[in-house]
Every structure is written in C-alpha cells, then in structure tokens.
Amino acid sequence: MSFTGKATYSAGTTLPELAEDVADVIGIVSPFETPLLDHLGDPVRPATSTIHEWIEDELLPNTDTINDATYGDPSTDTTFVVDHGDRFRVGDQVQVVNSREVMLVTGISTNTLTVTRGYGGTTAEALGDNVVVRILGNAAIEGDDRPATRFTNRVRKQNYTQIFTSAVEVSGSQLAAAQLALADELDYQKAERLREMLRDLENCVLNGVAAGSSPQGSTTVRRTMRGLIPAITTNVFAPGVGGFPIGAGSNDDQLTEEQVNAALRSIWEASSARVDTIVVNGFQKRRINSFITSGRSYSGSDTRFRDQVAVYESDFGVCRVILSRWMPTNAALLLDSSRVRVLPLSGRSFHFKKLAATGDSEVGMVVGEYTVEMRNEAAHGLIHELAIA
C-alpha cells in the first residue's frame, strides 16, 4: 500500500478529511517513487511537537573486555583488569568468549577482578588483553542480604519536524477551459506537487541532517529532520575496516553475501535486534541479486528469466530488500522497521491550503510537516564505502 502521509490514529475507516485535503489524489502517486515509506506504512499516531521526543532504555550489560597486558601467567593469574568493573558482582560466573573455562568472581576493586580459576572442574585457559568476558549469571548465598541496587537510566532521544511546502496557482481561464485527459487543472497541479513532496520526504527520511546550531528552528534557521543514515553511529561497516570482510572484485570493496551476513550478525550480537529491511540503490540491488547467480536453474519449459532477490533470509533475520533511488549508491542500509516511524505533526499531514488570490487565479499551497523516529540506534546498521562500478 502506498504511503499517504496521513496518520490513521483518528481517521477511522473512511478517512474523513477537510474538503481541501489532497486525499483524492493520493492514489495516483506511484508506489515505486517512495518504496521505503510504502514499506514502513502510514503512522498510527502523530508527533505532537516540533521537537519530537521518545524514551529509550537498555538492559544492564552482561559483557566486558579485559584491559590487562601485564599477566604473570595468563593461565593461572587470579586477578585481571577489565574496562568496566561496575558491571560485575561478587558471585558472578564469567567466561571468556570462545573459552570453556568458567571463573567465579570473588572480589572487585574498581576495575580489577579477583577470580577463582577453573571453577567447577573446568580447565584453566590462557587469558588475553582485549578479549571479551561474558557474565553467565550471579549465584547468591542462601539467606544473604539483597545485593546493591543497580539500574539503567532511561534516555530521552529527539528529532525535529521539517516543513515541506509547494505553491500552486491556476488561472481562471485554465479552470474554465476543457482540458484533454484532465477533469480539473487545480487537482492535477495538487497531484504533481504532492508527488514531488512525497519524493522529497523519503529523500530526507534517508539522508537529511538537522541544523548544527538552533536545530529547533527560528525566524532565520530552517528546521530540518535528522535522517536514518546520519543517525546511525554504532553499526557502521566498511570493507576491510575493523575486521569487516573485504568484498569481491579487483578493488575488494564490492558488496558480498559474506558482508551482509557479518553486518546482520554484528547487529544481532550487540543489540539482539533482528534486521528485517535492507534498503539499497540500483547498483547494490544488482549485487544482492548476484548472490543467487551460481544457484539458479531452469527447465526446458521455462520462458521467464528471473534474476532478483526480493527477500533475503538469514539466521539473523528475514529481510525485505527495498530498492530506493534515494539511497547513496555506495551504501546499504539495514533496519529493524518495527523501530522506525515517519510521523506527521498533529494536524499537519500533507494537505492543500487555499490562499487569497490577488488576481484572476486560484492560489494555494500544498504543505505538510513530518519527522522520523528511529528508536534504538544500535538496532540498525549501515554498510558504506562499497564499489559503485
């Protein structure tokens, strides 16, 4: 279903609108022009302020990293330093990733842990600097007092609404004259301007940035929304950077299935989120299609040649592949669409506002005000710096 830009929170089944609303022309907007908005669907609620805020929280972390390169004997040392000692409690069973040894935490001094090595009959193995330690769980003593209270602080996140406008003016003669293939010139102009504004909305949802100063806007500063791509900072991947797999081809940076899987796995491991949407431009869509090239087969009766991947299934999520011409050519956007919403400011979904005319014409403007809400930034990802040729 095409994205209409109107919130459905109070519209009911008949979508009652003002007479000058442009709902009557929405149906002719090509769904291929705004594929991401179509995929996300109409919002079920509006934004209620030009500064749109939401609350995020997370669980207490259960992993940390060893920060100690001064072992005596890494197979027998009973103390070592970690990055965040406050993540641990006495009685925690801990285990280095990819090790079968379990250790029991018996003391904590700032970031230094004292442990029992080879706990429960496991075999002690060498520790190393910068390796990840996982907290398996805490064992309390029967009848003991409650432990110290620990909690996370909820965080307020925000984005800004952006006003989209386009003027419409039709002379009295144009309104009166019969038009070929047109019932009403004014309605046609509304439709054309709306198409352009929906296109611009998707473009800004993907790529827009908020102003560096006074992002809330003023009489001299235009208020702009922060798009999805600029908002992603945690899971940003590039071929050959930070251990991320290199690609294929002579320059080693063409998108491969190995890279997509590595990114999906990294997001899942870091946030437990399951990406369900991959947004790409035409070139990277063809690269994704090439994942199945070697596995295609046809029978003698086939008359249709198929070479596209619409859904990519992996252990870390079933992903709809969205082709959007507004994505950067050298990037692939990975989204958990359940955490993304494009919202109109209450009462400001796209509509036609009639203005006073100064002559023999009908004058007005199509206007709408929108923002994008992306919850839990670490649940999404971006692969960039990919080859485009």
Buried (B, 14 or more C-beta within 10 A) or exposed (E): EBBBBBBBEEBEEEEEBEEEBBBEBBEEBEEEBBBBBBBBBBBEBBBEEBBBEBEBEEEEEBBBBBBBEEBEEBBEBBBBBBEEBBBBBBBBBBBBEEBEBBBBBBEBEEBEBBBEBBBEEBEBBBBBBEEEBEBEEEEEEEEEEEEEEEEEEEEEBBBBBBBBEBEBBBBEEBBEEEEEEEEBBBBBBBBBBBBBBBBBBBBBBBBBBBBEEEBBBEEEEEBBBBBBBBBBEBBBBBBEEEEBBBBBEEEEBBBBBBBBBBBBBBBBEBBEBBBBBBBBBEBBBBBBBBBBEEEEEEEEEEEEEEEEBEEBEBEBBEBBBBBBEBBBBBBBBBBBBBBBBBBBBBEBBBBBEEEEBEEEBBBBBBBBBBBBBBBBBBBBBBBBBBBBE
